[in-house]
């Protein structure tokens, strides 16, 4: 993808996202950024390259969504109505709803139906400027069903232009399984098979009240690291369990959710270099508080944002709305929100070459008619003019 050389000119404003250039140009070679800066300072070496005039568009890095559950069947509309009337999610989950409702629908769905619906969701994310996304398993639960979902994610990668990163998610214990037996099956059967088939780059555990304990999560993630996978955690979403401290001890790529995290938790993540991934859609849906910007800054932790797209608690596919929520609910600055959904989101995937426009980075970017942060101001109402991956236009 993007093997030709090209200079993009006529950029009104470019956010890298760490630097701001006005009247800018962007040189791309073999899918990567070769140079970026004011157009008037474009080096002579690039002057003879083919050019594309962006005609006054603004440019930001391709957005990165580091936490999605994109492959599933059915919806949870009735659950939404129940929760809107005040019924707690925890009670719905314990009664066999929630995750288990989606598992039943997903297991029964045909492969092509799952692929087609996931492809449509990925296209919606692309239309908003998401050029890289993570997709978790987790709606199969049974060992073979989880492997099936990971194989479907691999097939989905061939159907969409985005960079897709697969994660094996230990989501919940299947009905009818003893907890110890299920953890053992994941460790002895699923993780080795994932490694043999190269089905995932990362492993994640829903470590929370009603899901997996800290001790179980440590067993699973230690085994995952032994299989060569990066590790992540759903942490402190429903209750404070100590999952974020485990993420710090394991030096995980990220700890996600963190609605119930304390300053001590966030500081431990910062010290260990773990990215704190906030999921405003899920927090609002479940009426949970989010860590405030003052607390995050005090801890010094790197903050990322993600959709947590799933049918139950966050059917969100608009990253600009996610950023707007982070500004208005968490208290991030608009620039901080953009960094959180680009460069820091890429770090949560262990991919520092994504989500930024600087020499050596992948040339994934979004062209906007409005100023770079205007879609955040307008809660996502200004969709991109065009989306580029590796310097090649993939949506317009």
matplotlib code that plots the C-alpha trace (Angstrom):
import matplotlib.pyplot as plt

x = [0.0, 1.3, 4.6, 4.8, 6.3, 4.1, 3.9, 0.6, 0.3, -2.3, -2.9, -4.4, -3.4, -1.9, -1.8, 0.8, -0.8, 2.1, 3.1, 0.9, 1.8, 0.0, 0.1, 1.8, 3.0, 3.5, 5.9, 5.3, 7.6, 6.7, 3.8, 5.6, 6.1, 9.3, 8.9, 6.3, 6.3, 5.4, 5.0, 7.4, 10.1, 9.7, 13.2, 14.3, 14.7, 11.0, 10.1, 10.1, 7.9, 4.3, 1.9, -1.6, -3.3, -5.5, -7.1, -7.1, -8.1, -6.9, -5.0, -4.8, -3.3, -5.4, -7.5, -6.8, -9.5, -7.7, -10.7, -13.6, -15.8, -16.6, -17.5, -20.9, -24.5, -27.7, -28.3, -29.2, -32.0, -34.2, -31.4, -30.9, -34.5, -34.3, -31.2, -32.8, -35.5, -32.9, -32.2, -28.4, -26.2, -24.7, -28.1, -28.8, -25.5, -26.0, -29.4, -27.8, -28.2, -25.6, -22.5, -24.3, -27.1, -24.6, -22.8, -26.0, -26.7, -23.0, -22.6, -25.8, -24.8, -23.3, -19.7, -20.7, -23.3, -20.7, -18.2, -20.7, -21.9, -18.4, -17.3, -20.2, -19.1, -15.5, -16.6, -18.5, -15.4, -13.4, -15.8, -15.1, -11.3, -10.4, -7.4, -6.3, -8.5, -8.3, -10.9, -11.4, -12.9, -14.9, -18.4, -17.8, -16.5, -16.2, -12.7, -13.5, -16.0, -13.2, -10.8, -13.6, -14.0, -10.3, -10.2, -13.1, -11.2, -8.3, -10.6, -12.1, -8.6, -8.7, -12.0, -11.3, -8.6, -7.8, -4.9, -6.6, -5.1, -6.7, -7.0, -8.0, -10.4, -11.2, -14.6, -16.6, -16.8, -19.2, -22.4, -21.8, -18.1, -16.2, -14.0, -10.7, -11.4, -12.2, -9.0, -7.0, -8.6, -7.6, -4.1, -3.5, -5.6, -6.6, -3.5, -1.1, -3.4, -3.6, 0.2, 0.6, -1.9, -0.8, -4.4, -3.9, -1.2, -2.6, -4.6, -7.0, -9.0, -12.2, -11.0, -13.9, -16.7, -18.7, -16.0, -12.4, -10.5, -7.2, -5.6, -7.2, -6.3, -2.6, -2.6, -4.1, -1.9, 1.3, 0.6, -0.2, 3.1, 4.8, 3.1, 4.5, 1.4, 1.1, -1.2, -4.0, -6.8, -10.4, -9.8, -11.7, -14.9, -17.6, -15.7, -12.1, -10.5, -6.8, -6.7, -4.9, -2.2, -1.9, -1.6, 1.3, 3.1, 2.8, 3.8, 0.7, 0.2, -2.9, -5.5, -8.9, -12.1, -10.7, -14.0, -13.3, -9.5, -7.9, -4.9, -2.7, -3.9, -3.3, 0.1, 1.1, 0.1, 2.1, 5.2, 5.0, 4.4, 0.9, -1.5, -4.9, -7.6, -10.8, -14.1, -16.6, -19.4, -19.5, -19.1, -22.1, -24.2, -23.6, -23.8, -20.3, -17.9, -14.8, -11.4, -11.1, -8.4, -6.9, -6.5, -5.0, -2.6, -1.6, -0.8, 1.2, -0.4, -0.7, -4.4, -6.0, -9.6, -11.6, -15.1, -15.5, -17.9, -20.2, -23.9, -24.6, -22.9, -21.4, -22.8, -20.7, -19.0, -18.1, -14.6, -15.2, -18.1, -15.9, -13.4, -16.1, -17.3, -13.7, -13.6, -16.9, -17.1, -13.4, -12.1, -9.4, -8.4, -9.4, -5.7, -5.3, -8.4, -6.9, -3.6, -5.6, -7.4, -4.2, -0.7, -1.6, -4.2, -1.5, 0.8, -2.0, -1.6, 2.2, 2.4, 4.2, 4.5, 0.8, -1.3, 1.2, 2.6, 6.3, 9.3, 9.2, 5.6, 3.0, 1.4, -2.2, -4.1, -7.5, -8.3, -11.0, -12.9, -13.0, -10.2, -8.6, -10.5, -13.8, -15.4, -14.8, -16.4, -19.4, -19.7, -18.7, -20.9, -18.1, -17.1, -13.8, -13.3, -11.0, -9.1, -5.6, -3.7, -0.1, -0.5, -3.2, -6.8, -9.1, -12.3, -13.7]
y = [0.0, 3.5, 2.6, 5.7, 9.0, 12.0, 15.5, 16.7, 20.5, 23.1, 22.1, 25.0, 23.6, 20.3, 18.9, 16.2, 15.9, 17.3, 20.1, 22.6, 23.7, 26.3, 26.4, 23.0, 20.2, 16.5, 14.3, 10.6, 7.8, 4.1, 4.6, 6.6, 10.3, 11.6, 15.2, 17.5, 21.2, 24.6, 24.4, 27.3, 25.2, 22.1, 20.8, 21.0, 17.2, 16.7, 19.4, 17.0, 14.4, 14.0, 16.3, 16.3, 19.6, 19.3, 22.6, 24.2, 21.2, 20.7, 17.5, 15.3, 11.9, 8.9, 8.1, 5.0, 3.1, 0.8, -0.9, -2.4, -5.5, -5.1, -8.7, -9.9, -10.6, -9.1, -6.0, -5.3, -2.8, -4.4, -4.3, -0.6, 0.0, -1.9, 0.0, 3.3, 2.5, 2.0, -1.7, -2.2, -3.9, -6.1, -7.6, -8.2, -9.9, -12.2, -13.2, -14.4, -11.3, -8.7, -10.4, -13.8, -12.4, -11.4, -14.7, -16.6, -14.5, -14.6, -18.3, -18.9, -16.5, -17.6, -16.6, -14.4, -12.6, -11.8, -10.7, -8.5, -6.7, -6.2, -4.9, -2.3, -1.1, -0.8, 1.2, 3.6, 4.1, 4.7, 7.3, 9.2, 8.9, 5.7, 4.2, 1.7, -0.4, -3.2, -5.9, -8.3, -11.7, -12.4, -13.2, -16.9, -17.8, -21.6, -22.3, -23.3, -20.4, -17.9, -19.3, -19.1, -15.3, -14.7, -16.5, -14.3, -11.2, -12.4, -12.8, -9.3, -7.8, -8.8, -6.9, -3.5, -1.0, -0.2, -1.7, -4.2, -5.6, -8.7, -9.4, -12.6, -11.5, -13.6, -12.0, -14.2, -17.8, -19.7, -21.2, -24.7, -24.4, -24.5, -21.4, -23.3, -25.6, -22.7, -20.8, -24.0, -24.5, -21.0, -21.5, -25.0, -25.0, -21.6, -19.5, -22.0, -22.3, -18.6, -18.5, -21.3, -19.7, -16.1, -15.3, -12.3, -9.8, -9.2, -10.8, -9.0, -10.0, -8.6, -8.4, -7.1, -7.9, -10.7, -11.5, -12.7, -12.2, -10.5, -13.9, -15.5, -12.6, -12.8, -16.5, -15.8, -12.8, -14.4, -17.3, -14.9, -13.1, -16.5, -17.1, -13.8, -11.8, -8.2, -7.9, -5.6, -5.4, -4.3, -2.7, -1.0, -0.6, -1.8, -2.1, -1.3, -4.8, -4.1, -4.8, -1.6, -2.6, -5.9, -4.1, -2.1, -5.1, -6.9, -3.7, -4.2, -2.1, -0.6, -0.7, 0.2, 1.7, 2.8, 4.4, 3.4, 4.0, 6.1, 8.4, 5.6, 3.3, 5.9, 6.8, 3.1, 2.9, 6.0, 4.7, 1.4, 3.1, 1.6, 3.6, 4.5, 4.0, 5.8, 4.7, 7.5, 5.8, 2.9, 5.0, 7.2, 4.2, 2.5, 5.8, 5.4, 8.3, 8.9, 9.9, 13.7, 15.4, 17.0, 13.6, 12.1, 15.0, 14.7, 11.0, 11.8, 8.9, 8.8, 8.9, 7.2, 7.2, 4.5, 3.7, 0.4, -0.3, -3.2, -3.9, -3.6, -0.7, 1.4, 1.1, 4.1, 4.5, 8.2, 9.0, 12.7, 12.3, 10.2, 13.1, 15.7, 13.6, 13.5, 17.3, 18.0, 15.1, 14.3, 17.8, 17.1, 20.0, 19.5, 19.0, 16.5, 14.6, 14.4, 13.1, 10.5, 9.2, 9.2, 8.9, 7.6, 5.2, 3.8, 3.2, 1.2, -1.2, -1.1, 0.7, 4.0, 4.5, 5.1, 8.0, 10.7, 12.6, 12.9, 11.5, 7.7, 7.3, 5.7, 8.2, 7.7, 10.9, 12.6, 15.6, 17.9, 20.8, 22.5, 23.5, 20.4, 20.4, 21.6, 18.1, 17.9, 21.2, 20.1, 16.7, 14.9, 16.8, 17.6, 14.3, 14.0, 15.0, 12.1, 9.4, 8.2, 5.1, 4.8, 7.9, 6.3, 7.6, 4.9, 7.0, 10.1]
z = [0.0, -0.8, -2.6, -4.8, -3.8, -3.5, -2.0, -0.6, -0.9, -0.3, 3.4, 5.3, 8.7, 9.9, 13.4, 13.7, 16.5, 18.6, 16.2, 14.3, 10.8, 8.7, 4.9, 5.1, 2.9, 3.5, 1.6, 1.4, 0.3, 0.3, 2.6, 5.2, 6.0, 4.5, 5.5, 7.0, 7.6, 6.1, 2.4, 1.8, 3.5, 1.4, 0.6, -3.0, -3.0, -3.0, -5.6, -8.5, -6.9, -8.1, -6.2, -4.9, -4.1, -1.0, -1.9, 1.5, 3.6, 7.1, 8.0, 11.1, 11.6, 10.8, 13.9, 15.9, 17.7, 20.2, 21.8, 19.8, 19.9, 16.2, 15.4, 16.8, 15.8, 17.1, 19.2, 22.9, 22.3, 24.9, 27.4, 26.7, 27.5, 30.7, 31.8, 30.8, 33.3, 36.0, 36.0, 36.8, 34.2, 36.8, 37.5, 33.8, 33.4, 36.4, 35.0, 31.8, 29.7, 28.7, 27.2, 27.3, 25.1, 22.4, 22.7, 21.9, 18.8, 17.6, 18.0, 16.0, 13.2, 9.9, 9.1, 6.2, 8.3, 10.9, 8.3, 6.4, 9.5, 10.9, 7.5, 7.5, 11.0, 9.9, 6.9, 9.2, 11.3, 8.1, 7.0, 10.2, 9.7, 11.6, 9.7, 12.4, 14.8, 17.2, 17.2, 20.1, 20.2, 23.3, 22.0, 21.5, 25.0, 24.3, 23.1, 19.6, 19.3, 20.3, 17.8, 15.1, 15.8, 15.6, 12.3, 11.1, 12.2, 10.0, 7.1, 7.8, 7.4, 3.8, 3.2, 4.7, 4.0, 7.6, 9.6, 11.9, 15.1, 16.6, 20.3, 22.1, 24.9, 27.9, 28.4, 30.8, 31.9, 29.6, 31.1, 32.3, 32.8, 36.1, 36.4, 36.9, 34.0, 31.7, 32.7, 32.2, 28.7, 27.7, 28.9, 27.6, 24.4, 23.2, 23.7, 22.2, 19.2, 18.8, 18.8, 16.3, 13.8, 14.5, 15.1, 17.5, 18.5, 22.0, 24.8, 27.0, 30.2, 31.5, 35.1, 37.2, 39.5, 37.9, 35.4, 36.0, 39.3, 39.5, 40.2, 37.1, 35.0, 36.1, 35.1, 31.7, 30.9, 32.1, 29.8, 27.0, 27.4, 27.3, 23.9, 22.6, 22.9, 24.1, 27.1, 28.1, 30.7, 31.1, 34.5, 37.2, 35.2, 37.5, 40.7, 41.9, 41.9, 41.6, 37.9, 37.1, 39.6, 37.8, 34.5, 36.0, 37.4, 34.0, 32.2, 30.0, 26.8, 28.3, 31.1, 29.6, 31.2, 34.6, 35.7, 39.3, 39.3, 41.9, 41.8, 43.1, 40.3, 37.6, 39.0, 39.0, 35.3, 34.5, 36.3, 34.4, 31.0, 30.7, 28.6, 30.2, 27.7, 28.5, 27.0, 27.4, 25.5, 27.9, 31.0, 30.0, 29.1, 32.4, 34.3, 35.7, 36.5, 34.4, 35.7, 35.5, 33.5, 36.6, 38.2, 35.0, 34.7, 38.3, 37.8, 34.6, 32.7, 29.0, 28.0, 25.0, 23.8, 22.1, 21.1, 23.0, 20.1, 21.2, 21.0, 24.7, 26.4, 23.7, 20.1, 19.2, 15.8, 15.8, 17.2, 17.0, 19.4, 21.7, 21.6, 22.3, 25.3, 26.6, 26.4, 28.0, 30.5, 31.3, 30.9, 28.3, 26.0, 22.4, 21.4, 24.2, 22.9, 19.4, 20.8, 22.8, 19.7, 17.5, 18.9, 22.4, 21.0, 18.8, 21.8, 23.4, 20.5, 20.7, 17.4, 17.8, 14.1, 13.8, 14.8, 14.1, 11.1, 11.4, 9.5, 9.6, 10.7, 8.5, 6.2, 7.4, 7.5, 7.3, 5.2, 6.7, 5.2, 8.6, 11.0, 12.5, 15.8, 14.4, 14.3, 18.0, 18.6, 16.5, 18.1, 14.9, 12.5, 10.0, 8.4, 6.5, 2.9, 2.4, 4.2, 3.3, 4.4, 3.5, 1.4, -0.7, -0.7, 0.6, 1.3, -0.2]

ax = plt.figure().add_subplot(projection="3d")
ax.plot(x, y, z, "-o")
ax.set_aspect("equal")
plt.show()
